[in-house]
């Protein structure tokens, strides 16, 4: 057999293996990037709302967003619970905070958003391949 034919087969196998590894990691990275973008938009929206609440009502004690926790949504199409934690109870300001979160998500480019009095629901990447995730955003 020709020596050059053996080299080209080995080269094709090497390229195929590298391409497979790149594709697998790109799926993981895309999923994590989406979750990071949503968490950032939610945190910014909540932080802006709490700052506005304190600035517009001088008798209001300061509220701070302490953390945003997310359940693990690694499976395509799974629901992810996003819970926003504050330095103290927000009471009846939940509607104002949700409005600001929706505005922040819309500004970030997300369009499929619905809400009720206790939850904001964001559905991302609804395509023929299915829904990537549903984010159920609540206040703690």
C-alpha positions as CSV (number, residue, x, y, z in Angstrom):
1,X,0.0,0.0,0.0
2,X,1.0,3.6,-0.6
3,X,2.5,5.3,2.4
4,X,0.6,8.6,1.6
5,X,-2.8,7.0,1.7
6,X,-2.2,5.9,5.3
7,X,-1.3,9.4,6.3
8,X,-4.5,10.9,4.8
9,X,-6.7,8.4,6.7
10,X,-5.0,9.1,9.9
11,X,-5.4,12.9,9.3
12,X,-9.1,12.4,8.6
13,X,-9.6,10.4,11.8
14,X,-7.7,13.0,13.8
15,X,-9.8,15.9,12.4
16,X,-13.0,13.9,13.0
17,X,-12.1,13.3,16.7
18,X,-11.2,17.0,17.2
19,X,-14.4,18.2,15.5
20,X,-16.5,15.9,17.7
21,X,-14.8,17.2,20.9
22,X,-15.4,20.8,19.8
23,X,-19.1,20.2,19.1
24,X,-19.7,18.5,22.4
25,X,-18.0,21.4,24.3
26,X,-19.8,24.0,22.2
27,X,-23.2,22.6,23.3
28,X,-22.2,22.8,27.0
29,X,-20.8,26.3,26.6
30,X,-23.9,27.6,24.8
31,X,-26.1,26.2,27.6
32,X,-24.0,27.8,30.4
33,X,-23.7,31.1,28.5
34,X,-27.5,31.4,28.2
35,X,-27.9,30.7,31.9
36,X,-25.3,33.3,32.8
37,X,-27.0,35.9,30.6
38,X,-30.4,35.3,32.2
39,X,-28.9,35.4,35.7
40,X,-27.1,38.6,35.0
41,X,-30.2,40.3,33.5
42,X,-32.4,39.1,36.5
43,X,-29.9,40.4,39.0
44,X,-29.5,43.8,37.3
45,X,-33.3,44.2,37.0
46,X,-33.8,43.4,40.7
47,X,-30.9,45.6,41.8
48,X,-32.2,48.6,39.7
49,X,-35.7,48.1,41.2
50,X,-34.5,48.0,44.8
51,X,-32.4,51.1,44.2
52,X,-35.3,53.0,42.7
53,X,-37.6,51.9,45.6
54,X,-35.2,53.4,48.1
55,X,-34.5,56.6,46.1
56,X,-38.2,57.4,45.5
57,X,-39.3,56.6,49.1
58,X,-36.9,58.1,51.6
59,X,-38.7,56.4,54.5
60,X,-37.9,53.0,53.0
61,X,-35.0,51.1,54.5
62,X,-32.4,49.9,52.0
63,X,-32.9,46.6,50.2
64,X,-29.9,44.8,48.6
65,X,-29.9,41.8,46.2
66,X,-27.7,39.3,48.0
67,X,-27.7,36.4,45.5
68,X,-29.4,34.8,42.6
69,X,-29.6,31.0,42.8
70,X,-30.4,28.7,39.9
71,X,-31.4,25.1,39.9
72,X,-29.4,22.8,37.6
73,X,-31.0,22.8,34.1
74,X,-28.6,20.8,32.1
75,X,-31.2,18.8,30.2
76,X,-32.6,20.5,27.1
77,X,-36.2,21.6,27.6
78,X,-35.9,21.5,31.4
79,X,-37.3,24.0,33.8
80,X,-34.8,26.1,35.8
81,X,-35.9,27.8,39.0
82,X,-34.3,31.2,39.6
83,X,-34.7,32.6,43.1
84,X,-33.6,36.1,43.9
85,X,-32.5,36.6,47.5
86,X,-32.6,40.0,49.3
87,X,-31.1,41.4,52.4
88,X,-34.6,41.8,53.9
89,X,-38.1,40.9,52.9
90,X,-39.4,43.0,50.0
91,X,-43.0,42.9,51.0
92,X,-45.4,44.6,48.6
93,X,-42.6,45.8,46.3
94,X,-42.6,42.5,44.5
95,X,-44.6,43.9,41.5
96,X,-42.1,46.8,41.1
97,X,-39.2,44.4,41.2
98,X,-40.8,42.0,38.7
99,X,-41.5,44.9,36.3
100,X,-37.9,45.9,36.4
101,X,-36.8,42.3,35.9
102,X,-39.0,42.0,32.8
103,X,-37.6,45.3,31.5
104,X,-34.0,44.0,32.0
105,X,-34.8,40.7,30.3
106,X,-36.4,42.5,27.3
107,X,-33.4,44.9,27.1
108,X,-31.2,41.8,27.0
109,X,-33.0,40.5,23.9
110,X,-35.4,38.0,25.4
111,X,-39.0,38.3,24.1
112,X,-41.0,35.3,25.3
113,X,-41.7,36.5,28.8
114,X,-44.9,36.1,30.8
115,X,-45.7,36.9,34.5
116,X,-48.2,36.7,37.3
117,X,-48.1,38.2,40.8
118,X,-45.5,35.7,42.1
119,X,-43.4,34.5,39.1
120,X,-41.8,35.7,35.9
121,X,-41.6,33.0,33.3
122,X,-39.0,33.3,30.5
123,X,-38.9,30.7,27.7
124,X,-35.7,30.8,25.6
125,X,-34.9,29.6,22.1
126,X,-38.3,28.2,21.0
127,X,-37.4,26.6,17.6
128,X,-38.3,23.6,15.6
129,X,-35.8,21.7,17.7
130,X,-37.7,22.5,20.9
131,X,-37.5,24.8,23.8
132,X,-34.1,25.3,25.3
133,X,-35.2,26.2,28.8
134,X,-38.1,27.7,30.8
135,X,-36.9,30.0,33.6
136,X,-39.2,30.3,36.6
137,X,-38.1,33.5,38.4
138,X,-39.3,34.1,41.9
139,X,-38.4,36.3,44.9
140,X,-37.2,34.9,48.2
